[in-house]
Each structure stands twice: as C-alpha cells, then as structure tokens.
Amino acid sequence: MSVDKVPDTPVEVLVDVLTRAKFLASENGNVPEELACHLQRALDIASGLDHYLEMMTTKESEPLAELFKETMSHDWDQVYKDGKTMFRLPKECITGHVEGQTLKMLIHMSQAKRVLEIGMFTGYGALSMAEGLPEGGCVVACELEPYLKEFAQQFFDMSPHGKKISVKTGSAMDTLKALAAKGEMFDMVFIDADKNNYINYYNFILDNNLLRLQGVICVDNTLFKAKVYLKDATDSNGLALREFNQFVANDPRVEQVILPLRDGISVIRRTSVSAERTRTQACVTDDDVFRGVKGHSILDRMRLDGKVAYVTGAGQGIGRGFAHALGEAGAKVAVIDMDQVKAETVAQELYLKGITAISITADISKESDVQKMIDTITSRWGTIHVACNNAGINMNSASEDTSLEEWDQTFNVNLRGTFLCCQAAGRVMLKQGYGKIINTASMASLIVPHPQKQLSYNTSKAGVVKLTQTLGTEWMDRGVRVNCISPGIVDTPLIHSEDLRPLVQRWLSDIPAGRLAQVTDLQAAVVYLASDASDYMTGHNLVIEGGQSLW
C-alpha cells in the first residue's frame, strides 16, 4: 500500500494500524523482541492477503483491464470542475479485478440470465457480469450520471459481451419503478450505489418482485472500511451500511452471508415460500402446488441428479442429442453404439462438459450384447434409472421389392432390439421399484411418410409404439413408466446426402412448421420423460413432428 493511499477496506485499515504499531514499537526500545516479531508477522499476513487474491484470481479480460486502467488514470476532479458530472467521483468506486471475477462467478453459479445493477460507475462490474451471462442474457445498469454512460460505452464496444448491457440513466429509484411497472424480473441484483438508499432499493426489489423466486441480491461495500462493526465509527456511510446489514439480518424474508472480500460483499437469497407464508400469515392453500412436490419447484423436479441413464444409438444424431440432454440434466450417462469410436467420442464430449459418462459397444439385436451392456452399467454404477432405447435403422424399398433379409434386419434392430433392451433394463427397474424407459418410435407409426417407400421401417416403428403401450400399462403399478417419442423428419447429415436431397423440398411442403426437426427440438422431451415430473405418464407416444402428421 502506498504511503499516501487512504485505507479503503478492512484489510487496508488493519495494515495501516499494524504499520503504525510497528513504527511505534521500533521507536520504543522497551518493546520485547518477541512482541515486535509478532507485529511483523501480523503485518505480513494482512498486507499480503489482497495481493495474493489478485495473483490467484483468474485474470481479467483485455476490455476490463483497459477499463480499469482508464478509470484509474482519468482526471475525475477536472471532469467535475468542468460540470460534466453532478458529483466529484472517486476512482476508488470501481469494482475491481477480484470483485469483478467474483460477480462473474456468481452469475455462472446462479445460472443467471437477467441482471439488474444499481450503481454502475464506469461499468467494470457490469462488463464483468455480462461476461458470465449466456448469449441472450442482459444486464440492466442504473446510473445517475449520463457522463458515465458515455465513458463506459467505448469499453463495452471493445467486448463481444458489451451488447448485453443496457444503461438507464437518471434516478435509480425511478428506473426501478419503471421496471416494476413493466413486470420485469431479474435473476440477480447487484447494489453498489448511494449507501443511504440501500434499504430503500432492497425493500423495493423484494416488495415489487423484481427478483425471481430463486434469485440472489449481491450488495457491495457491506464491510465499509470496518466502520460497520467498530463501535466508535461516526462516518455516515458506515452507519448507513451498519443499519442495512442489521435490517437484512432481521428480515425473515431472506437469508444472507457477508463475504469478507475487499470491502465486503453480501449475498442474499429469499427463504422458502412456506416461511414467507408463515411470516405474512397469507391466506393461501398450503399444498404441493404452493410448496412444490416434496418442496421442489417444477424445474427442480425435472433435474436428474444422481440418476443413471443409458442411450442406445448414441454415437450420432438423435441419440447423441439425448445423451447430452440427460447428462446436462444431471444424470450419469452410458453412451451405447455399435461404432466404438463414435461412442467414445460422445462420451468424451460429455466428459469435457463435466458429465460422468462411459462408452459401451453393443449390437442391441443380440441378446448377449444387451445383457452385457446392462451388466456393465449396473456393475459400474449399481443401478439403472433411465433406459433410452433409441437405436434404429431405416432401409428404403418398394413393398413388392422388400426382401425378407431387409425385413428381418430392420425388425431385429428396431423392434427386437428395443424389446430386448426394455426387458433387460425392466428387470433391473422392477426389482428396485422405479424406472423410466423411453423408446424412440417415429412419426411413421402414425402416418405413411412419402414419397419414400419404407414398409419395414414404418411397420417396425408401429410395433415400438404398441410395445411401449403394453409395457407401460403392465409395469406402471410396479414403479416403471414406459413411454416413447415419435420424431418427425430430423435434420441430420444423412438428410443432406445426394440420394435424399431431392426429397427435402417435398418433405418441407408437408410440414406446417416449414422446416425439418433439429435434434435439439427433441431434448426437452427426453428429459421430461426421464424425470419425476412425468410420473403420471405411461404408454404415451409423444409426437414431435412440426405438425406433419396433421396434414
């Protein structure tokens, strides 16, 4: 810390106090050497903390680094003297590297998509949070000074994430009222503005539902130079923040923790809806609809954390999409395919996303391969909760020319293979009293797709639907649900082959949606059918075909 720098955080205040104590000790010859050593040790610990945090925190992006550099070198006093700002702005107001990366991490952890910032200053915090948001995410930043909006925009324009930031100038409370009137809602709110209004901002946010149900409020400077807890503090900002901290601590609507990072960051979240009901004594029906089934919201009920799933035909196309979807929802995934390289590649993709996965090579038309597949999974993970039987083949020929070999080969994979997988996985599930089986059928089970001729495929997929219905009714009272998904024509590399290209335009003319299905159009369906949210559904054929079967 430079000699002329005013201590700005509790740690900097502590370093300043220890530095003075060390100086006094060195000037006093009567101070025991052991005490002087302890003072030096304490000073080393305190003075090294912030530097170490800076060193170990992921480096800021180039636009953020430029923004910080320009903020610190800008002549803010002259800007004020020139009448460009309403207030003299201290450069120390900038959020800074460690705080910025902390906010970015909180965005990732909370999976926020919409962020409200009250008090932007030069935009370091806004840009840090924008970097953590997904495409389509947004930061609405409230800033009193129009000059700061102009100052920040040049750095926002340097970053690919700057387009996510929308700056609203003027009174923050007026902006909050306008947002509330429009019914806006945010996943995260960051408050770093005038300290005396913290309580007003906080109450308005909660009272007007600007924060979504699972959202968080982050508040900066809540350890304000240690003055929030020093009894002899008289600083007005310190006293305002002391009052704010106590107010939040006493508020039964929320839970909070203050992180002793730099000048303090409070992280605040709503308590359960049941606690809110008790607090307000509201006249509501306290049931599963209000509380959530077993206390879980609908999105939580669609999570697959702790579940074990497998997907056959997962080396490409629909199966690959299903494997990724189940893994993203929290399941461990066994990637099954006849092609070892393709199975291993998809398993590696999942691994890179932090999903536990294994690859298994199997031909599902062979009973021995199916049983070996089931044994491998149960040996590795102890059970199977979700069986996604997706593997299938399609061979086109006119009905009068369809050979018995083609018929048998199609049925061996599409219907015999699906049956073998259902039976083998079903035995595991029936024993444990729980399981979700999801078979891939086809729109061809409902209509006769044309102009292609595919008798054996159409008939085999109709068989998959009837297999699903039969098992779904037979096993439901024993805890196992069996459903199927019937996709329409899916846009895969095969569709763009030279043989099929002439048919694409004909197919498009038959689809009300005006396009082919994407693999991603099917992912939510497999997660729903695999989750507890679909417990009352069995024997169902979930058709996803852009309306093609309706014409």
C-alpha positions as CSV (number, residue, x, y, z in Angstrom):
1,M,0.0,0.0,0.0
2,S,1.4,3.4,-1.0
3,V,2.1,5.9,1.8
4,D,-0.5,8.4,0.5
5,K,-3.3,6.0,-0.2
6,V,-6.3,6.2,2.2
7,P,-7.2,2.8,3.6
8,D,-10.3,1.7,1.7
9,T,-11.1,-1.8,3.1
10,P,-10.9,-3.5,6.5
11,V,-7.7,-5.3,5.5
12,E,-6.1,-2.0,4.4
13,V,-7.2,-0.3,7.6
14,L,-5.7,-3.2,9.5
15,V,-2.4,-2.9,7.6
16,D,-2.4,0.8,8.3
17,V,-2.9,0.2,12.1
18,L,-0.2,-2.5,12.2
19,T,2.2,-0.4,10.3
20,R,1.8,2.4,12.8
21,A,2.1,-0.1,15.7
22,K,5.3,-1.5,14.2
23,F,6.7,2.0,13.9
24,L,5.9,2.9,17.5
25,A,7.4,-0.4,18.6
26,S,10.6,0.2,16.7
27,E,10.8,3.7,18.2
28,N,10.4,2.3,21.8
29,G,13.4,0.4,23.0
30,N,11.4,-1.2,25.8
31,V,9.2,-3.3,23.4
32,P,10.1,-7.0,23.8
33,E,11.6,-8.5,20.6
34,E,9.0,-11.3,20.6
35,L,6.2,-8.7,20.5
36,A,7.9,-6.9,17.6
37,C,8.2,-10.2,15.8
38,H,4.5,-10.9,16.3
39,L,3.6,-7.5,15.0
40,Q,5.8,-8.0,11.9
41,R,4.1,-11.4,11.3
42,A,0.7,-9.9,11.6
43,L,1.6,-7.2,9.2
44,D,3.0,-9.7,6.7
45,I,-0.2,-11.7,6.9
46,A,-2.5,-8.7,6.5
47,S,-0.5,-6.9,3.8
48,G,-0.1,-10.0,1.7
49,L,-3.7,-11.0,1.5
50,D,-5.1,-8.7,-1.1
51,H,-2.0,-9.1,-3.3
52,Y,-2.3,-12.9,-3.1
53,L,-6.0,-12.8,-4.0
54,E,-5.2,-10.7,-7.1
55,M,-2.4,-13.1,-8.1
56,M,-4.6,-16.2,-7.7
57,T,-7.8,-14.9,-9.2
58,T,-8.4,-15.6,-12.9
59,K,-7.0,-12.7,-15.0
60,E,-9.5,-10.1,-16.3
61,S,-10.2,-9.8,-20.0
62,E,-8.4,-7.2,-22.1
63,P,-11.5,-4.8,-22.2
64,L,-11.8,-5.0,-18.4
65,A,-8.1,-4.3,-18.0
66,E,-8.4,-1.3,-20.3
67,L,-11.5,0.0,-18.5
68,F,-9.7,-0.3,-15.1
69,K,-6.6,1.5,-16.4
70,E,-8.5,4.4,-17.9
71,T,-10.7,4.7,-14.8
72,M,-7.7,5.0,-12.5
73,S,-5.9,7.4,-14.8
74,H,-8.9,9.6,-15.6
75,D,-8.9,13.1,-14.0
76,W,-12.3,12.9,-12.3
77,D,-11.7,16.1,-10.4
78,Q,-11.4,18.0,-13.6
79,V,-14.4,16.3,-15.1
80,Y,-16.4,17.6,-12.0
81,K,-14.9,21.1,-12.3
82,D,-15.9,21.1,-16.0
83,G,-19.5,20.4,-14.9
84,K,-19.7,17.1,-16.7
85,T,-20.7,15.2,-13.6
86,M,-23.1,16.2,-10.8
87,F,-20.7,14.8,-8.1
88,R,-17.0,14.5,-7.6
89,L,-16.4,10.8,-8.4
90,P,-13.6,9.0,-6.6
91,K,-11.9,6.5,-8.8
92,E,-11.8,4.0,-5.9
93,C,-15.5,3.4,-6.6
94,I,-14.5,1.0,-9.4
95,T,-15.5,-2.6,-8.7
96,G,-12.0,-4.0,-9.4
97,H,-10.5,-7.3,-10.5
98,V,-11.2,-9.7,-7.7
99,E,-14.7,-8.4,-7.1
100,G,-15.5,-8.4,-10.8
101,Q,-14.4,-12.1,-11.1
102,T,-16.5,-12.9,-8.0
103,L,-19.6,-11.4,-9.6
104,K,-18.9,-13.2,-12.8
105,M,-18.5,-16.5,-10.8
106,L,-21.8,-15.8,-9.0
107,I,-23.5,-15.3,-12.4
108,H,-22.2,-18.7,-13.5
109,M,-23.2,-20.4,-10.2
110,S,-26.7,-19.0,-10.2
111,Q,-27.1,-19.6,-13.9
112,A,-28.5,-16.0,-14.1
113,K,-29.7,-14.7,-17.5
114,R,-31.0,-11.3,-16.4
115,V,-29.1,-9.0,-14.1
116,L,-30.0,-5.6,-12.6
117,E,-27.2,-3.4,-11.4
118,I,-27.9,-0.4,-9.2
119,G,-25.0,2.0,-9.4
120,M,-22.7,1.3,-12.5
121,F,-19.9,3.9,-12.1
122,T,-17.6,3.2,-15.1
123,G,-19.0,-0.2,-15.9
124,Y,-16.4,-2.6,-14.6
125,G,-18.9,-4.6,-12.6
126,A,-21.5,-4.5,-15.5
127,L,-19.0,-5.8,-18.0
128,S,-17.7,-8.5,-15.6
129,M,-21.2,-9.8,-15.1
130,A,-22.0,-9.6,-18.8
131,E,-19.0,-11.8,-19.5
132,G,-20.6,-14.5,-17.3
133,L,-24.0,-14.3,-19.0
134,P,-25.1,-16.7,-21.8
135,E,-25.9,-15.4,-25.2
136,G,-29.2,-13.6,-25.0
137,G,-28.5,-12.6,-21.4
138,C,-28.7,-8.9,-20.3
139,V,-27.5,-6.5,-17.7
140,V,-29.7,-3.5,-17.0
141,A,-27.4,-1.0,-15.3
142,C,-28.8,2.0,-13.4
143,E,-26.5,5.1,-13.4
144,L,-27.3,8.6,-12.2
145,E,-24.5,10.3,-14.3
146,P,-25.0,10.4,-18.1
147,Y,-21.3,11.1,-18.4
148,L,-20.5,7.7,-17.1
149,K,-22.7,6.0,-19.7
150,E,-20.7,7.7,-22.4
151,F,-17.4,6.8,-20.7
152,A,-18.3,3.1,-20.3
153,Q,-19.7,2.6,-23.8
154,Q,-16.3,2.8,-25.5
155,F,-15.2,-0.2,-23.4
156,F,-18.4,-2.1,-23.8
157,D,-17.9,-1.7,-27.6
158,M,-14.5,-3.3,-27.3
159,S,-16.0,-6.5,-25.8
160,P,-18.2,-9.1,-27.5
161,H,-20.3,-9.1,-24.3
162,G,-20.9,-5.3,-24.3
163,K,-24.1,-5.7,-26.3
164,K,-25.6,-7.5,-23.3
165,I,-25.5,-4.2,-21.3
166,S,-28.3,-1.6,-21.3
167,V,-27.6,1.5,-19.3
168,K,-30.5,3.5,-17.8
169,T,-29.5,7.0,-16.7
170,G,-31.3,9.1,-14.1
171,S,-32.6,8.3,-10.6
172,A,-32.2,4.6,-9.8
173,M,-35.5,4.5,-7.9
174,D,-37.3,6.0,-10.9
175,T,-35.8,3.2,-13.1
176,L,-36.8,0.6,-10.6
177,K,-40.4,1.8,-10.6
178,A,-40.5,1.8,-14.4
179,L,-39.1,-1.8,-14.5
180,A,-41.6,-2.9,-11.9
181,A,-44.5,-1.3,-13.8
182,K,-43.5,-3.4,-16.9
183,G,-43.4,-6.6,-14.8
184,E,-39.6,-7.1,-15.3
185,M,-37.9,-9.7,-13.2
186,F,-34.2,-10.5,-12.6
187,D,-32.1,-13.5,-11.6
188,M,-29.5,-11.4,-9.8
189,V,-29.4,-7.8,-8.5
190,F,-26.2,-6.0,-7.7
191,I,-26.4,-3.0,-5.5
192,D,-23.4,-0.6,-5.4
193,A,-24.8,2.9,-5.2
194,D,-25.6,5.6,-2.6
195,K,-25.3,3.8,0.7
196,N,-28.2,5.8,2.4
197,N,-30.6,4.3,-0.1
198,Y,-29.6,0.7,0.2
199,I,-32.5,-0.2,2.4
200,N,-35.0,1.6,0.1
201,Y,-33.6,-0.2,-3.0
202,Y,-33.6,-3.6,-1.2
203,N,-37.2,-3.2,0.0
204,F,-38.5,-2.1,-3.4
205,I,-36.9,-5.0,-5.1
206,L,-38.5,-7.6,-2.8
207,D,-41.8,-5.8,-2.4
208,N,-42.3,-5.5,-6.2
209,N,-41.0,-8.9,-7.2
210,L,-38.1,-7.6,-9.3
211,L,-36.1,-10.6,-8.0
212,R,-37.3,-14.0,-9.3
213,L,-38.1,-16.8,-6.9
214,Q,-34.6,-18.4,-6.9
215,G,-32.7,-15.2,-7.5
216,V,-30.0,-13.5,-5.4
217,I,-29.1,-10.0,-4.3
218,C,-25.5,-9.0,-4.1
219,V,-24.6,-5.8,-2.2
220,D,-21.2,-4.2,-2.3
221,N,-19.2,-2.4,0.5
222,T,-21.1,-4.0,3.3
223,L,-17.9,-4.1,5.5
224,F,-17.2,-0.5,4.7
225,K,-13.7,0.2,5.9
226,A,-14.6,-1.8,9.1
227,K,-16.8,1.0,10.2
228,V,-19.9,-1.2,10.2
229,Y,-18.7,-3.0,13.3
230,L,-16.3,-0.6,15.0
231,K,-18.2,0.9,18.0
232,D,-16.6,4.4,17.7
233,A,-17.5,4.8,14.0
234,T,-19.2,8.1,13.1
235,D,-18.9,8.0,9.3
236,S,-22.4,8.5,7.7
237,N,-21.9,5.8,5.0
238,G,-20.5,3.3,7.6
239,L,-23.5,3.9,9.9
240,A,-25.9,3.6,6.9
241,L,-24.4,0.2,6.0
242,R,-24.4,-0.9,9.6
243,E,-28.2,-0.2,9.6
244,F,-28.6,-2.0,6.3
245,N,-26.7,-5.1,7.4
246,Q,-28.8,-5.3,10.6
247,F,-32.0,-4.8,8.7
248,V,-31.3,-7.7,6.3
249,A,-30.1,-9.9,9.2
250,N,-33.5,-9.3,10.9
251,D,-35.6,-9.8,7.7
252,P,-37.3,-13.2,7.8
253,R,-37.9,-13.0,4.1
254,V,-34.2,-13.7,3.3
255,E,-31.0,-15.5,4.3
256,Q,-27.7,-13.7,3.9
257,V,-23.9,-14.1,4.2
258,I,-21.3,-11.4,4.1
259,L,-18.2,-12.4,2.3
260,P,-15.1,-10.6,3.7
261,L,-13.8,-9.9,0.2
262,R,-12.1,-6.5,-0.2
263,D,-14.8,-4.1,1.3
264,G,-17.4,-6.8,1.8
265,I,-20.0,-8.4,-0.5
266,S,-23.3,-9.6,0.9
267,V,-25.1,-12.4,-0.9
268,I,-28.8,-12.5,-0.1
269,R,-31.5,-15.0,-1.1
270,R,-35.2,-15.5,-0.4
271,T,-36.2,-18.1,2.2
272,S,-38.7,-20.8,1.3
273,V,-42.2,-19.9,0.2
274,S,-43.5,-21.7,3.3
275,A,-41.5,-19.4,5.6
276,E,-42.8,-16.4,3.7
277,R,-46.4,-17.7,4.1
278,T,-45.9,-18.0,7.8
279,R,-44.4,-14.6,8.1
280,T,-47.2,-12.8,6.2
281,Q,-50.0,-15.1,7.5
282,A,-51.3,-15.0,4.0
283,C,-54.4,-16.9,3.2
284,V,-53.1,-19.4,0.7
285,T,-53.7,-23.1,0.1
286,D,-50.5,-24.7,1.6
287,D,-50.3,-27.7,-0.7
288,D,-47.9,-29.2,-3.3
289,V,-48.9,-26.6,-5.9
290,F,-47.8,-23.8,-3.5
291,R,-44.8,-25.5,-1.9
292,G,-43.7,-27.8,-4.8
293,V,-43.8,-31.6,-4.6
294,K,-41.6,-32.5,-1.7
295,G,-40.5,-28.9,-1.6
296,H,-39.2,-28.9,-5.2
297,S,-40.1,-26.4,-7.9
298,I,-41.1,-27.8,-11.3
299,L,-37.7,-27.1,-12.8
300,D,-36.0,-28.9,-9.8
301,R,-38.4,-31.9,-10.4
302,M,-37.0,-32.1,-14.0
303,R,-33.4,-32.5,-12.7
304,L,-31.8,-35.9,-13.0
305,D,-29.1,-35.5,-10.4
306,G,-28.0,-38.9,-9.0
307,K,-29.8,-40.8,-11.8
308,V,-28.1,-43.4,-14.0
309,A,-29.1,-43.4,-17.7
310,Y,-28.1,-45.1,-20.9
311,V,-28.8,-44.2,-24.5
312,T,-28.5,-46.7,-27.4
313,G,-27.6,-45.4,-30.8
314,A,-25.9,-42.5,-29.0
315,G,-22.9,-42.2,-31.3
316,Q,-24.7,-39.7,-33.6
317,G,-27.9,-37.9,-34.4
318,I,-30.9,-38.1,-32.1
319,G,-29.1,-40.5,-29.6
320,R,-26.2,-38.1,-29.2
321,G,-28.6,-35.3,-28.5
322,F,-30.4,-37.4,-25.9
323,A,-27.1,-38.3,-24.2
324,H,-26.2,-34.7,-23.9
325,A,-29.6,-33.7,-22.7
326,L,-29.8,-36.3,-20.0
327,G,-26.2,-35.5,-18.9
328,E,-26.9,-31.8,-18.7
329,A,-29.9,-32.5,-16.5
330,G,-27.6,-34.2,-14.0
331,A,-27.6,-37.9,-15.0
332,K,-24.6,-40.2,-15.4
333,V,-24.8,-41.5,-19.0
334,A,-23.7,-44.7,-20.6
335,V,-23.2,-44.0,-24.3
336,I,-24.1,-47.1,-26.3
337,D,-23.4,-47.6,-30.0
338,M,-22.2,-50.3,-32.5
339,D,-19.4,-48.0,-33.5
340,Q,-16.9,-47.9,-30.8
341,V,-15.2,-44.7,-32.0
342,K,-18.4,-42.8,-32.2
343,A,-19.5,-44.0,-28.7
344,E,-16.1,-43.0,-27.2
345,T,-16.3,-39.6,-29.0
346,V,-19.7,-38.7,-27.5
347,A,-18.6,-39.9,-24.0
348,Q,-15.6,-37.6,-24.3
349,E,-17.8,-34.7,-25.3
350,L,-19.9,-35.4,-22.1
351,Y,-16.7,-35.6,-20.0
352,L,-15.5,-32.3,-21.3
353,K,-18.8,-30.7,-20.1
354,G,-18.3,-32.2,-16.6
355,I,-20.7,-35.1,-17.1
356,T,-19.9,-38.5,-15.8
357,A,-20.1,-40.9,-18.8
358,I,-18.8,-44.2,-20.2
359,S,-18.9,-45.7,-23.7
360,I,-20.1,-49.2,-24.4
361,T,-20.0,-51.0,-27.8
362,A,-23.1,-53.2,-28.4
363,D,-25.4,-54.6,-31.1
364,I,-28.8,-54.4,-29.5
365,S,-30.2,-57.0,-31.9
366,K,-28.1,-59.6,-30.0
367,E,-29.4,-60.7,-26.6
368,S,-25.9,-61.4,-25.3
369,D,-24.8,-57.8,-26.2
370,V,-27.8,-56.3,-24.5
371,Q,-27.3,-58.3,-21.3
372,K,-23.6,-57.4,-21.3
373,M,-24.5,-53.8,-21.7
374,I,-26.9,-53.9,-18.7
375,D,-24.3,-55.8,-16.6
376,T,-21.6,-53.3,-17.4
377,I,-23.7,-50.3,-16.3
378,T,-25.0,-51.9,-13.1
379,S,-21.5,-53.2,-12.2
380,R,-20.2,-49.6,-12.7
381,W,-22.9,-47.6,-11.1
382,G,-25.1,-50.1,-9.2
383,T,-28.4,-49.5,-11.0
384,I,-30.2,-48.1,-14.0
385,H,-32.9,-45.4,-13.6
386,V,-33.4,-44.3,-17.2
387,A,-33.3,-46.5,-20.3
388,C,-33.4,-44.6,-23.5
389,N,-33.8,-47.2,-26.3
390,N,-33.1,-45.1,-29.4
391,A,-31.0,-47.2,-31.8
392,G,-32.7,-47.9,-35.1
393,I,-32.2,-48.4,-38.9
394,N,-34.1,-47.5,-42.0
395,M,-33.9,-49.2,-45.3
396,N,-35.9,-48.0,-48.2
397,S,-37.5,-50.2,-50.8
398,A,-40.9,-50.6,-52.6
399,S,-43.1,-53.1,-50.7
400,E,-43.1,-55.6,-53.6
401,D,-39.3,-55.5,-53.7
402,T,-38.7,-55.7,-49.9
403,S,-36.6,-58.7,-49.2
404,L,-37.1,-60.9,-46.2
405,E,-33.5,-60.1,-45.3
406,E,-34.3,-56.3,-45.2
407,W,-37.5,-57.0,-43.2
408,D,-35.6,-59.2,-40.7
409,Q,-32.7,-56.8,-40.4
410,T,-35.0,-53.8,-39.7
411,F,-37.1,-55.7,-37.2
412,N,-34.1,-57.2,-35.5
413,V,-32.8,-53.7,-34.6
414,N,-35.9,-51.6,-34.4
415,L,-38.4,-53.9,-32.6
416,R,-36.5,-57.0,-31.4
417,G,-33.6,-54.8,-30.1
418,T,-36.0,-52.4,-28.4
419,F,-37.8,-55.3,-26.8
420,L,-34.6,-56.9,-25.6
421,C,-33.4,-53.5,-24.0
422,C,-36.8,-52.9,-22.4
423,Q,-36.9,-56.4,-20.9
424,A,-33.3,-56.4,-19.6
425,A,-33.5,-52.8,-18.2
426,G,-37.0,-53.5,-16.9
427,R,-35.9,-56.4,-14.8
428,V,-33.4,-54.1,-13.0
429,M,-36.1,-51.4,-12.6
430,L,-38.9,-53.7,-11.4
431,K,-36.6,-55.1,-8.8
432,Q,-35.9,-51.6,-7.4
433,G,-39.5,-50.4,-7.9
434,Y,-38.5,-47.4,-10.0
435,G,-37.5,-46.7,-13.6
436,K,-38.2,-44.7,-16.7
437,I,-38.0,-46.4,-20.2
438,I,-38.1,-44.1,-23.2
439,N,-38.2,-45.7,-26.6
440,T,-37.7,-43.9,-29.9
441,A,-40.5,-44.6,-32.3
442,S,-41.3,-42.4,-35.3
443,M,-44.0,-40.3,-36.9
444,A,-44.1,-43.2,-39.3
445,S,-46.0,-45.1,-36.6
446,L,-49.0,-42.7,-37.2
447,I,-48.8,-41.9,-41.0
448,V,-47.2,-43.3,-44.0
449,P,-44.4,-40.8,-44.9
450,H,-44.0,-40.2,-48.6
451,P,-42.8,-40.3,-51.3
452,Q,-40.1,-42.6,-49.9
453,K,-41.1,-46.3,-49.6
454,Q,-40.2,-47.8,-46.2
455,L,-42.6,-50.6,-45.4
456,S,-40.3,-52.5,-42.9
457,Y,-39.4,-49.3,-41.1
458,N,-42.9,-48.0,-40.8
459,T,-44.2,-51.3,-39.5
460,S,-41.4,-51.8,-37.0
461,K,-41.9,-48.3,-35.5
462,A,-45.7,-49.0,-35.2
463,G,-44.6,-52.1,-33.3
464,V,-42.4,-50.0,-31.0
465,V,-45.5,-47.9,-30.1
466,K,-47.6,-51.0,-29.2
467,L,-44.7,-52.5,-27.3
468,T,-44.5,-49.2,-25.3
469,Q,-48.2,-49.1,-24.6
470,T,-48.3,-52.7,-23.5
471,L,-45.3,-52.5,-21.1
472,G,-46.4,-49.0,-19.9
473,T,-49.7,-50.5,-18.6
474,E,-48.2,-53.7,-17.4
475,W,-45.4,-52.2,-15.3
476,M,-46.7,-48.9,-14.1
477,D,-48.1,-50.2,-10.8
478,R,-44.7,-51.6,-10.1
479,G,-42.9,-48.2,-10.4
480,V,-41.8,-48.4,-14.0
481,R,-43.1,-46.0,-16.6
482,V,-42.6,-46.7,-20.3
483,N,-43.1,-44.0,-23.0
484,C,-41.9,-43.3,-26.4
485,I,-41.0,-40.3,-28.6
486,S,-42.0,-40.1,-32.2
487,P,-39.9,-37.6,-34.1
488,G,-40.7,-36.2,-37.5
489,I,-38.0,-35.9,-40.1
490,V,-34.8,-34.9,-38.3
491,D,-32.2,-32.8,-40.0
492,T,-29.1,-35.0,-39.8
493,P,-26.1,-35.3,-42.1
494,L,-27.9,-38.3,-43.8
495,I,-30.7,-36.0,-44.9
496,H,-28.2,-33.9,-47.0
497,S,-26.9,-36.9,-48.9
498,E,-27.1,-36.8,-52.7
499,D,-29.8,-39.6,-52.7
500,L,-32.2,-37.8,-50.3
501,R,-31.6,-34.1,-51.3
502,P,-34.3,-34.1,-53.9
503,L,-36.9,-35.3,-51.3
504,V,-36.2,-32.5,-48.8
505,Q,-38.3,-29.8,-50.6
506,R,-41.2,-32.3,-50.9
507,W,-41.0,-33.1,-47.1
508,L,-40.9,-29.4,-46.3
509,S,-44.1,-28.8,-48.2
510,D,-45.8,-31.4,-45.9
511,I,-44.6,-29.8,-42.6
512,P,-46.7,-26.9,-41.2
513,A,-43.6,-25.8,-39.2
514,G,-41.9,-25.1,-42.6
515,R,-38.6,-26.8,-41.5
516,L,-37.2,-30.2,-40.5
517,A,-36.8,-31.1,-36.9
518,Q,-33.5,-30.4,-35.2
519,V,-32.0,-32.9,-32.7
520,T,-32.3,-30.1,-30.1
521,D,-36.1,-29.9,-30.7
522,L,-36.3,-33.4,-29.0
523,Q,-34.0,-32.9,-26.0
524,A,-36.5,-31.4,-23.6
525,A,-38.9,-34.2,-24.2
526,V,-36.4,-36.9,-23.2
527,V,-35.5,-35.1,-20.0
528,Y,-39.2,-34.7,-19.1
529,L,-40.0,-38.3,-19.7
530,A,-36.8,-39.3,-17.7
531,S,-37.7,-37.1,-14.8
532,D,-40.1,-37.3,-11.8
533,A,-42.2,-34.6,-13.4
534,S,-43.7,-37.3,-15.8
535,D,-44.5,-39.9,-13.1
536,Y,-48.2,-40.0,-14.1
537,M,-47.5,-40.6,-17.8
538,T,-47.0,-44.1,-19.2
539,G,-47.7,-45.9,-22.5
540,H,-47.7,-42.5,-24.2
541,N,-46.4,-41.7,-27.7
542,L,-45.1,-38.2,-27.6
543,V,-45.2,-36.9,-31.2
544,I,-42.8,-34.1,-32.2
545,E,-43.0,-33.5,-35.9
546,G,-43.8,-29.9,-36.6
547,G,-47.5,-30.8,-37.3
548,Q,-46.7,-33.0,-40.3
549,S,-49.0,-35.9,-39.1
550,L,-51.9,-33.4,-39.1
551,W,-51.9,-32.8,-42.8
